[in-house]
Amino acid sequence: GATSLPGLAAARLAPGLDARLAANLRGAALVTGTNGKTSTAKMLATIVSYVSGIPGGIFAPSLAIGAGFGSNLAAVFADAPAGALATLGMVAYFSGVVQAPITAFVIVMEMTDNHNMTIPLMATSVIAYAVSRIVCPTPLYKTMAASFLARANSSGETSGQAGSSLKNEV
């Protein structure tokens, strides 16, 4: 596959970054490739958010990247409305990243205030979720929670019963 500058930079800056982050960085580069400053800023923000271990910085970049992919598809599907494709791209990418299709479709539907797109948003979100589960069977937030609990347990910050009940839920 093609290698992007943000992907190479991420590999050099933090060799332990996982494949999902690298894919997000490549996606950001493809979507915002026309403006190198925007691409670099988004890449750095994604790296800082990821390295911090706090589950932030996922929502807005996922929506922006998805909208960019949808907008790029407008060139391929010239007869389709560009706004609709951008909206479908948003819900597809976000649903695939967080693996929460209902949440993704409701957020995008409410954000765009376009209730005429309810069925296409639902269908796109469920399809993206199914494809994402094939590629990565463990949801992002579950993986992040397990990692956080493992770090907390190894540092002795979690106390007895509270920690064990959290482990059982993850």
Rosetta silent file (secondary structure, phi, psi, omega in degrees, C-alpha in Angstrom):
SEQUENCE: GATSLPGLAAARLAPGLDARLAANLRGAALVTGTNGKTSTAKMLATIVSYVSGIPGGIFAPSLAIGAGFGSNLAAVFADAPAGALATLGMVAYFSGVVQAPITAFVIVMEMTDNHNMTIPLMATSVIAYAVSRIVCPTPLYKTMAASFLARANSSGETSGQAGSSLKNEV
SCORE:     score description
SCORE:     0.000 S_00000001
   1 L     0.000  166.809  179.483    0.000    0.000    0.000 S_00000001
   2 L   -73.231  145.221  178.862    0.941    3.624   -0.294 S_00000001
   3 L  -106.168  133.907 -179.666    2.840    5.185    2.571 S_00000001
   4 L  -104.052  158.454  177.732    1.896    8.643    3.764 S_00000001
   5 H   -60.003  -46.175  177.574    4.058   11.260    5.421 S_00000001
   6 H   -61.383  -37.259  178.075    1.924   11.270    8.603 S_00000001
   7 H   -62.593  -42.928  177.518    2.132    7.465    8.746 S_00000001
   8 H   -65.584  -42.138  179.500    5.918    7.580    8.489 S_00000001
   9 H   -62.782  -41.260  179.788    6.133   10.360   11.067 S_00000001
  10 H   -63.395  -41.105  179.690    3.956    8.404   13.486 S_00000001
  11 H   -64.293  -35.733  179.813    6.144    5.321   13.092 S_00000001
  12 H   -75.788  -40.536 -176.331    9.265    7.382   13.821 S_00000001
  13 H   -72.767  -40.997 -176.443    7.805    9.363   16.740 S_00000001
  14 L  -142.676   88.566 -175.271    6.138    6.488   18.564 S_00000001
  15 L   -61.535  -17.814 -178.356    7.074    3.037   17.271 S_00000001
  16 L   -85.992    3.731 -178.984    4.563    1.380   19.617 S_00000001
  17 L   -64.328  140.448 -176.991    1.516    2.917   17.926 S_00000001
  18 L   -84.127  174.359 -175.390   -0.984    0.294   16.899 S_00000001
  19 H   -64.691  -33.736 -178.664   -2.394   -0.327   13.441 S_00000001
  20 H   -64.615  -42.997  178.471   -5.694    1.432   14.165 S_00000001
  21 H   -64.978  -42.702  179.504   -3.960    4.714   14.961 S_00000001
  22 H   -60.725  -39.896  178.035   -1.739    4.372   11.899 S_00000001
  23 H   -64.970  -40.378  177.710   -4.834    3.819    9.751 S_00000001
  24 H   -62.848  -40.255  179.543   -6.482    6.910   11.263 S_00000001
  25 H   -66.649  -41.266  177.383   -3.385    8.956   10.515 S_00000001
  26 H   -64.024  -40.129  177.619   -3.267    7.717    6.926 S_00000001
  27 H   -62.132  -41.947  178.338   -6.982    8.534    6.609 S_00000001
  28 H   -63.041  -38.129  179.773   -6.406   12.038    7.938 S_00000001
  29 H   -67.743  -39.391  179.446   -3.612   12.532    5.433 S_00000001
  30 H   -66.887  -41.182 -176.195   -5.788   11.397    2.534 S_00000001
  31 H   -72.616  -43.737 -173.906   -8.704   13.584    3.560 S_00000001
  32 L  -106.590   22.214 -176.007   -6.789   16.738    4.403 S_00000001
  33 L   -60.667  -20.713 -178.896   -3.904   16.212    1.999 S_00000001
  34 L   -73.911  -19.572 -179.711   -4.591   19.487    0.213 S_00000001
  35 L  -124.914   98.248 -175.965   -3.589   21.471    3.283 S_00000001
  36 H   -59.022  -34.811 -179.778   -0.339   20.206    4.766 S_00000001
  37 H   -66.624  -42.694  179.034   -0.662   22.363    7.897 S_00000001
  38 H   -64.436  -44.577 -179.943   -4.090   20.956    8.715 S_00000001
  39 H   -60.369  -45.200 -179.640   -2.910   17.412    8.081 S_00000001
  40 H   -66.066  -42.433  179.720    0.140   17.849   10.306 S_00000001
  41 H   -63.775  -42.805  178.846   -1.863   19.495   13.093 S_00000001
  42 H   -65.457  -39.766  179.386   -4.469   16.725   13.037 S_00000001
  43 H   -62.016  -47.417 -179.728   -1.759   14.089   13.022 S_00000001
  44 H   -64.521  -40.261  178.143   -0.011   15.628   16.041 S_00000001
  45 H   -63.543  -39.419  178.551   -3.292   16.055   17.918 S_00000001
  46 H   -65.295  -42.904  179.965   -4.164   12.404   17.268 S_00000001
  47 H   -63.919  -46.733 -179.512   -0.748   11.235   18.496 S_00000001
  48 H   -61.094  -44.486  179.505   -0.904   13.360   21.656 S_00000001
  49 H   -62.824  -43.283 -178.002   -4.418   12.143   22.416 S_00000001
  50 H   -67.363  -46.467 -176.750   -3.491    8.520   21.812 S_00000001
  51 H   -65.339  -29.347 -179.457   -0.240    8.576   23.787 S_00000001
  52 H   -65.485  -24.829 -179.249   -1.990   10.198   26.762 S_00000001
  53 L    82.661   -2.643  178.982   -4.110    7.074   27.207 S_00000001
  54 L   -89.844  133.533 -176.552   -7.230    9.159   27.781 S_00000001
  55 L   -75.461   61.585  176.263  -10.109    8.230   25.465 S_00000001
  56 L  -121.455  170.849  178.486  -10.387   11.672   23.958 S_00000001
  57 L    74.763   18.733  179.971   -9.703   13.000   20.529 S_00000001
  58 L  -102.910  -40.342 -172.558  -11.709   10.270   18.844 S_00000001
  59 H   -61.874  -65.160 -175.002  -15.057   11.938   18.261 S_00000001
  60 H   -63.665  -45.671  178.413  -14.235   15.041   16.203 S_00000001
  61 H   -61.803  -37.439  179.428  -11.382   13.539   14.144 S_00000001
  62 H   -63.931  -42.641  178.337  -13.530   10.508   13.274 S_00000001
  63 H   -66.405  -41.646 -179.337  -16.364   12.718   12.077 S_00000001
  64 H   -66.076  -44.481 -179.943  -14.008   14.981   10.134 S_00000001
  65 H   -65.474  -43.678  178.153  -12.177   12.105    8.470 S_00000001
  66 H   -61.117  -42.859  177.788  -15.458   10.361    7.644 S_00000001
  67 H   -63.576  -37.035  177.753  -16.891   13.547    6.145 S_00000001
  68 H   -65.462  -43.939  176.853  -13.723   13.922    4.105 S_00000001
  69 H   -60.597  -44.535  178.484  -13.974   10.382    2.770 S_00000001
  70 H   -61.430  -41.381  177.801  -17.622   10.992    1.899 S_00000001
  71 H   -65.024  -37.817  177.256  -16.739   14.243    0.154 S_00000001
  72 H   -64.712  -33.160  177.710  -14.015   12.484   -1.812 S_00000001
  73 H   -69.360  -22.358  178.825  -16.606    9.936   -2.960 S_00000001
  74 H   -60.483  -29.619  177.300  -18.702   12.788   -4.371 S_00000001
  75 H   -69.886  -32.292 -179.761  -16.181   13.040   -7.206 S_00000001
  76 H   -78.642  -43.585 -179.785  -16.751    9.368   -8.029 S_00000001
  77 L  -104.489   78.077 -172.326  -20.541    9.479   -7.676 S_00000001
  78 L   -63.675  -27.638 -178.201  -21.224   12.771   -9.434 S_00000001
  79 L   -81.252  -15.969 -179.226  -25.020   12.334   -9.442 S_00000001
  80 L   -84.338  144.621  178.255  -25.241   11.841   -5.656 S_00000001
  81 L   -65.309  129.233 -177.582  -25.538   14.900   -3.403 S_00000001
  82 H   -60.634  -38.259  179.472  -22.130   15.703   -1.896 S_00000001
  83 H   -63.054  -40.491  178.890  -23.688   16.627    1.464 S_00000001
  84 H   -66.009  -41.449  178.757  -25.427   13.267    1.742 S_00000001
  85 H   -65.645  -38.909  177.704  -22.208   11.413    0.912 S_00000001
  86 H   -64.057  -41.042  179.112  -20.283   13.448    3.491 S_00000001
  87 H   -65.553  -43.345  178.001  -22.945   12.657    6.106 S_00000001
  88 H   -65.674  -36.247  176.214  -22.876    8.948    5.263 S_00000001
  89 H   -63.725  -40.285  178.390  -19.083    9.017    5.404 S_00000001
  90 H   -59.553  -50.452 -176.251  -19.246   10.588    8.863 S_00000001
  91 H   -68.154  -36.865 -179.423  -21.546    7.924   10.264 S_00000001
  92 H   -65.112  -49.193 -177.531  -19.667    5.079    8.583 S_00000001
  93 H   -66.360  -44.580 -179.217  -16.236    6.086    9.826 S_00000001
  94 H   -63.997  -43.514  178.509  -17.404    6.972   13.327 S_00000001
  95 H   -62.892  -39.210  178.513  -19.392    3.746   13.664 S_00000001
  96 H   -67.201  -37.507 -178.541  -16.404    1.751   12.468 S_00000001
  97 H   -71.189  -49.940 -174.875  -14.011    3.436   14.886 S_00000001
  98 H   -92.060  -11.232 -178.968  -16.107    3.229   18.056 S_00000001
  99 L    52.053   46.754  176.300  -18.123    0.136   17.065 S_00000001
 100 L  -136.204   82.347 -170.722  -21.313    1.640   18.444 S_00000001
 101 H   -64.092  -38.042 -179.262  -23.673    1.861   15.450 S_00000001
 102 H   -68.291  -45.242  177.407  -26.744    3.217   17.236 S_00000001
 103 H   -58.271  -46.489 -178.022  -24.745    5.896   19.008 S_00000001
 104 H   -61.159  -47.334 -176.557  -23.025    6.865   15.766 S_00000001
 105 H   -69.108  -37.635  179.231  -26.202    7.155   13.738 S_00000001
 106 H   -66.977  -43.511 -179.587  -28.098    9.087   16.424 S_00000001
 107 H   -61.202  -48.415 -177.954  -25.223   11.543   16.949 S_00000001
 108 H   -67.042  -41.060  179.225  -24.798   12.219   13.226 S_00000001
 109 H   -61.307  -46.064  179.908  -28.546   12.426   12.613 S_00000001
 110 H   -69.720  -34.851 -178.967  -29.010   14.923   15.449 S_00000001
 111 H   -66.992  -39.822 -178.621  -25.890   16.839   14.515 S_00000001
 112 H   -88.745  -15.336 -178.251  -26.992   17.330   10.918 S_00000001
 113 L    53.470   41.308 -179.793  -30.713   17.690   11.790 S_00000001
 114 L  -119.852   85.470 -176.620  -31.522   15.708    8.657 S_00000001
 115 H   -75.453  -11.458  174.675  -34.225   13.222    9.591 S_00000001
 116 H   -69.744  -18.719 -178.326  -34.809   12.383    5.918 S_00000001
 117 H   -96.601   12.982 -174.351  -31.501   10.476    6.051 S_00000001
 118 H   -56.598  -52.769 -176.978  -32.528    8.244    8.986 S_00000001
 119 H   -66.333  -47.237  176.915  -32.724    4.939    7.090 S_00000001
 120 H   -61.157  -37.228  177.650  -29.549    5.486    5.012 S_00000001
 121 H   -64.696  -43.383  178.841  -27.681    6.565    8.173 S_00000001
 122 H   -61.334  -49.018 -177.432  -28.872    3.473   10.055 S_00000001
 123 H   -62.417  -45.425  179.897  -27.951    1.124    7.225 S_00000001
 124 H   -62.261  -41.953 -179.267  -24.547    2.717    6.685 S_00000001
 125 H   -64.127  -42.854 -179.362  -23.790    2.644   10.402 S_00000001
 126 H   -68.551  -40.611  178.121  -24.685   -1.048   10.756 S_00000001
 127 H   -63.741  -44.772  179.156  -22.685   -2.025    7.666 S_00000001
 128 H   -62.898  -40.085  177.495  -19.641   -0.081    8.894 S_00000001
 129 H   -60.677  -46.419 -178.382  -19.981   -1.684   12.330 S_00000001
 130 H   -62.478  -43.158  178.678  -20.104   -5.186   10.803 S_00000001
 131 H   -65.184  -41.453  179.645  -17.027   -4.545    8.656 S_00000001
 132 H   -62.533  -40.110  179.238  -15.185   -3.040   11.626 S_00000001
 133 H   -65.237  -30.809  177.014  -15.943   -6.093   13.786 S_00000001
 134 H   -68.890  -43.907 -177.671  -14.444   -8.316   11.092 S_00000001
 135 H   -72.858  -42.768 -177.448  -11.260   -6.226   10.963 S_00000001
 136 L  -138.244   97.511 -173.831  -10.991   -5.627   14.724 S_00000001
 137 L   -64.833  -24.071 -178.716  -13.204   -7.867   16.910 S_00000001
 138 L   -97.525  124.042  179.612  -12.550   -5.924   20.133 S_00000001
 139 L   -60.775  151.137 -176.860  -14.186   -2.483   20.367 S_00000001
 140 H   -57.112  -51.126 -176.040  -11.888    0.509   20.861 S_00000001
 141 H   -67.193  -31.864  176.489  -13.293    1.653   24.207 S_00000001
 142 H   -66.997  -41.433  177.427  -13.205   -1.894   25.614 S_00000001
 143 H   -63.633  -43.147  179.764   -9.540   -2.189   24.624 S_00000001
 144 H   -66.043  -38.952  178.936   -8.747    1.194   26.144 S_00000001
 145 H   -65.689  -42.377  178.969  -10.579    0.296   29.369 S_00000001
 146 H   -62.999  -40.802  178.576   -8.713   -3.010   29.668 S_00000001
 147 H   -64.455  -43.677  178.826   -5.408   -1.222   29.123 S_00000001
 148 H   -62.215  -44.995  179.939   -6.273    1.413   31.717 S_00000001
 149 H   -65.214  -37.589  178.517   -7.303   -1.231   34.265 S_00000001
 150 H   -63.967  -42.154  177.781   -4.128   -3.230   33.634 S_00000001
 151 H   -66.118  -41.749 -179.121   -2.002   -0.134   34.260 S_00000001
 152 H   -65.049  -41.734 -179.781   -4.035    0.770   37.351 S_00000001
 153 H   -68.275  -36.722 -179.242   -3.767   -2.753   38.755 S_00000001
 154 H   -72.992  -25.522  179.303   -0.032   -2.954   38.107 S_00000001
 155 H   -92.699   -2.735  176.820    0.571    0.364   39.854 S_00000001
 156 L    77.744   16.775 -178.953   -1.563   -0.606   42.839 S_00000001
 157 L   -80.737  -23.263 -177.818   -4.015    2.283   42.392 S_00000001
 158 L   -88.593  133.153 -179.871   -7.095    0.077   42.248 S_00000001
 159 L   -97.693  135.419  176.575   -8.402   -1.148   45.569 S_00000001
 160 H     8.340  -98.615 -169.002   -9.654   -4.700   46.031 S_00000001
 161 H   -68.087  -39.151 -179.463  -13.345   -5.119   45.295 S_00000001
 162 H   -60.821  -42.714  179.885  -13.831   -2.051   43.072 S_00000001
 163 H   -66.511  -40.040 -179.512  -11.054   -3.194   40.775 S_00000001
 164 H   -69.461  -34.649  178.396  -12.330   -6.761   40.509 S_00000001
 165 H   -69.837  -34.207  177.376  -15.872   -5.634   39.680 S_00000001
 166 H   -68.123  -40.599  179.714  -14.509   -3.374   36.936 S_00000001
 167 H   -61.356  -38.396 -177.997  -12.405   -6.205   35.504 S_00000001
 168 H   -68.609  -27.933  179.846  -15.466   -8.438   35.310 S_00000001
 169 H   -80.241  -24.959 -177.914  -17.379   -5.837   33.306 S_00000001
 170 L   -88.274    0.000    0.000  -14.618   -5.345   30.740 S_00000001
